[in-house]
Amino acid sequence: MSALDSIFYIIVLILSVVMHEVAHGYAALYQGDKTAKLLGRLSPNPIRHLDPIGSVLVPLILIFSGTGVVFGWARPVPVDDRNFKSRKRGMVIVALAGIFANLVCALVFGFILRFAISSGSASIPFVSILTTIVIVNLVLALFNLMPIPPLDGSKVLFALLSERFSNIRNFLERYALFVIIFFIIFVWPYVAPALFSIFRLITGISF
């Protein structure tokens, strides 16, 4: 990946994680929590959401390390589940909202790409740009589905687990960093084919 490609990839990643976080905020607002709105975190302005480490440093390290997976995060949108109509259901909805936003983005741009290619009007740069957008959003969606703190999948898992399984939560929270590293190195290579299958299903393009 060239330096220009890397910069563009990070820009797409930043915009995608910002959209992800804003979706969390709006879902929380819908559930009765105005915390994100009152703090100005429903804004699409990336500056309000950027995390220097998660939005820039980590993606750069992953790009140049050649791990095959590049992800990042923005500053989490503040949520107070005490304001939810139903705390358990509210947390599940808020957690899934970010994943849903990335999936919708991947579908929209994927179908645009599919139509452009089938109509013969797609240039190589156009295909490259839309491919990046779709791939980034699919990676974010699939990665966040994993039940590892602080990923969204863990919030869904913890909301659904009863108190008698609190030891599982304690273990995952205590060793989250190691679990994520283990996942990236040993599990992601088996998840990636599913990602490319979904990409092919949406766009009609095979790698």
NUPA-860630 format. One line per 10 residues: their letters; for each residue x negated, y, z negated of C-alpha. Coordinates in Angstrom, 1 decimal, m for minus. Layout:
N
a = X,Y,Z  ...
REM end
This chain:
207
msaldsifyi = 0.0,0.0,0.0  m1.5,3.3,1.1  m1.7,6.4,m1.2  1.2,8.0,0.7  3.3,4.9,0.4  2.5,4.7,m3.3  3.6,8.3,m3.9  6.8,7.8,m1.9  7.5,4.6,m3.9  7.1,6.4,m7.2
ivlilsvvmh = 9.4,9.2,m6.0  12.1,6.7,m5.1  11.5,4.9,m8.4  11.8,8.1,m10.4  15.1,9.1,m8.7  16.4,5.6,m9.2  15.6,5.4,m12.9  17.1,8.8,m13.4  20.3,7.7,m11.7  20.2,4.6,m13.9
evahgyaaly = 20.0,6.7,m17.1  22.6,9.2,m16.0  24.9,6.3,m15.4  24.4,5.2,m19.0  25.3,8.7,m20.1  28.5,8.9,m18.2  29.5,5.4,m19.3  29.0,6.5,m22.9  31.0,9.6,m22.3  33.8,7.5,m20.9
qgdktakllg = 33.7,5.4,m24.1  34.0,8.5,m26.2  30.4,9.5,m27.0  29.5,13.0,m25.9  25.9,12.9,m27.3  24.2,12.8,m23.8  26.5,15.5,m22.5  25.8,17.8,m25.4  22.1,17.3,m25.0  22.2,18.1,m21.3
rlspnpirhl = 21.2,14.6,m20.3  23.9,14.1,m17.7  22.0,16.4,m15.4  20.6,14.9,m12.2  17.5,17.0,m12.7  14.6,14.5,m13.0  12.6,16.8,m15.3  15.2,16.2,m18.0  14.7,12.5,m17.9  11.0,11.8,m17.0
dpigsvlvpl = 8.8,9.8,m19.3  5.1,10.4,m18.4  4.2,6.8,m19.2  7.2,4.9,m17.9  8.0,7.1,m14.9  4.4,7.7,m13.6  1.6,5.9,m15.3  3.1,2.3,m15.6  4.3,2.3,m11.9  0.9,3.5,m10.7
ilifsgtgvv = m0.9,0.8,m12.7  1.4,m1.9,m11.4  1.1,m0.7,m7.8  m2.7,m0.8,m7.8  m2.9,m4.0,m9.9  m1.2,m6.0,m7.1  1.1,m7.9,m9.5  3.9,m7.9,m6.9  6.4,m6.2,m9.3  6.7,m2.5,m9.8
fgwarpvpvd = 9.1,m1.0,m12.3  9.4,2.0,m14.6  11.7,3.8,m16.9  12.9,7.3,m17.8  13.5,8.7,m21.2  16.5,6.7,m22.6  19.8,8.7,m22.6  20.8,9.1,m26.3  23.9,7.1,m27.2  25.7,7.0,m30.5
drnfksrkrg = 27.9,3.8,m30.5  29.7,5.0,m33.6  31.7,7.2,m31.3  32.8,4.4,m29.0  36.4,3.2,m29.0  35.0,m0.3,m29.4  31.4,m0.6,m30.4  30.7,m4.0,m29.0  32.6,m3.5,m25.7  31.2,0.0,m25.4
mvivalagif = 27.6,m1.1,m25.7  28.1,m3.8,m23.0  29.7,m1.2,m20.6  27.0,1.4,m21.2  24.2,m1.2,m20.8  25.7,m2.6,m17.5  26.4,0.9,m16.1  22.8,1.5,m15.2  22.4,m1.9,m13.6  25.6,m1.3,m11.7
anlvcalvfg = 24.4,2.1,m10.4  21.2,0.6,m9.0  23.2,m2.2,m7.4  25.6,0.3,m5.7  22.6,2.3,m4.5  21.0,m0.8,m3.0  24.3,m1.8,m1.3  25.0,1.6,0.2  21.5,2.1,1.6  21.3,m1.6,2.6
filrfaissg = 24.5,m1.4,4.6  23.3,1.9,6.2  20.1,0.1,7.2  21.9,m2.9,8.5  24.2,m0.8,10.7  21.3,1.3,12.0  19.3,m1.8,13.0  22.3,m3.5,14.6  23.1,m0.3,16.6  19.5,0.0,17.8
sasipfvsil = 19.2,3.6,16.3  16.7,2.8,13.5  13.1,4.0,13.8  10.3,2.4,12.0  9.9,5.2,9.4  13.7,5.1,8.8  13.6,1.4,8.2  10.6,1.7,5.9  12.2,4.5,3.8  15.5,2.6,3.4
ttivivnlvl = 13.8,m0.7,2.7  11.9,0.9,m0.1  15.1,2.4,m1.6  16.9,m0.9,m1.5  14.0,m2.9,m2.9  13.3,m0.5,m5.7  16.9,m0.5,m6.8  17.2,m4.3,m6.6  14.1,m4.7,m8.7  15.5,m2.3,m11.3
alfnlmpipp = 18.8,m4.1,m11.4  17.4,m7.6,m11.7  14.6,m6.6,m14.1  17.1,m4.8,m16.4  19.3,m7.9,m16.5  16.6,m9.7,m18.4  17.6,m10.1,m22.1  14.3,m8.6,m23.4  14.2,m5.4,m25.5  14.4,m2.6,m24.5
ldgskvlfal = 15.9,m3.7,m21.2  19.7,m3.5,m20.7  20.2,m7.2,m20.7  19.1,m7.3,m24.3  21.8,m4.8,m25.3  24.4,m7.0,m23.6  23.0,m10.1,m25.4  22.8,m8.4,m28.8  26.4,m7.1,m28.5  27.7,m10.6,m27.7
lserfsnirn = 25.6,m12.5,m30.3  27.1,m13.1,m33.7  25.2,m12.2,m36.8  24.1,m15.8,m37.4  21.8,m15.4,m34.4  20.1,m12.4,m35.8  16.8,m14.3,m35.9  16.8,m14.4,m32.1  17.2,m10.6,m32.0  14.5,m10.1,m34.6
fleryalfvi = 12.1,m12.3,m32.6  12.8,m10.5,m29.3  12.4,m7.0,m30.8  9.2,m7.9,m32.7  7.5,m9.5,m29.7  9.2,m7.6,m26.9  5.9,m6.4,m25.3  4.4,m9.9,m25.2  7.7,m11.3,m23.8  7.8,m8.7,m21.1
iffiifvwpy = 4.2,m9.4,m20.1  4.9,m13.2,m20.1  8.0,m12.6,m17.9  6.1,m10.5,m15.4  3.2,m12.9,m15.1  5.0,m16.3,m15.3  8.7,m15.8,m14.6  8.9,m13.0,m12.1  7.3,m15.0,m9.2  10.3,m17.3,m9.5
vapalfsifr = 12.8,m14.4,m9.6  11.3,m12.5,m6.7  12.6,m15.0,m4.0  16.1,m14.4,m5.3  15.5,m10.6,m4.9  14.4,m11.1,m1.3  17.4,m13.4,m0.6  19.7,m10.6,m1.9  17.9,m8.1,0.3  18.3,m10.3,3.3
litgisf = 22.0,m10.8,2.6  22.5,m7.0,2.4  20.4,m5.8,5.2  19.9,m8.8,7.5  16.1,m8.3,7.3  13.8,m11.2,6.4  10.4,m10.7,5.0
REM end
